[in-house]
């Protein structure tokens, strides 16, 4: 699962790759520059509508996927149990 910080870094990278300042993105989205900063720094906890407007302006999408659960393989189990035996 991507963290808010990782998502924010992706948004910042996309914005700078497009040559936009936070102020320019603010003008394109109607979202205050401080909110864009919160999103990019992983501190945004507002509405998804605001988040989606930023993504749209940067031509990004948000995808929700099921968590991937996996069982440990034999090497991982061996390492885990050998560490406890020491």
N, C-alpha and C positions, 0 to 999 in steps of 0.2 A: 504494500500500500504506500502510495506517495504521501509524504508529510506535507503540511502547510508550507514549511520552509522550502522543500524541494519544488513544490508547485510554484512558489513565489520566485525561486531562482529561474525556473523555466520561463515564467512570464517576463521577468527582467531581461533575460537573454534575448527573448523574442523582440521585446520593445527596443532594445539597443541595436539589435541586428537590423531592424526596420528604420533606424535613425531617429526614433521618437524620444523626446525627453518626457519626463513624467508630466510636465505642464502640457506638452502637445497631446499626449494620450488623454489627459484630463479634458482638453478641448474637444477631442474626437468622441468622447464617451459621455461627457456631462457629469463625470464623477470627480469629486474633489481630489486634488493632488495628494493630500495627506492620506486619503483612503487608498489610492494607488500604492503609496509607500507602504501602508500596512499590509496590503496584499503581497507585495514583493518581499516583505520581510517576515512573512508567515504569521502575522499578528491579526489578520482580518477575521472577524467573526460575524460579519453582517449578512445581508440577504444574498441568496444565490443569484438573484436578478442583477445585482451590481457586479458580482463576479463574472456572470455570463456576458455582460456588456463589455467588460475588459477583454475577455477571451475573443469575442466577436470582432472587436476592433483590431486585434492582433492576428486574426485568422487562425485561432487555436480552437480545439475542441476539448471537452471534458468527457471522459469515458469512465463508467462505473463497471467494474468487473467483479466476479465472485473471488473471494479470497482463495488462494491456492494452499491447500493443506497437503503436506507430504510427510511420509514416515521417514525416520532417519535410516540411512543405509548401514550395512554391517561395519564399515570402517568407522563411521561416526559413533556407533554403539560401542565398538571396541575401545575407541579413544575415551569415550565417556566413562566406561567402567574401569579402564586401567588407571584413569586419573583418581578415581575414588579408592582404589586399592593401595595407593602409595602412602 
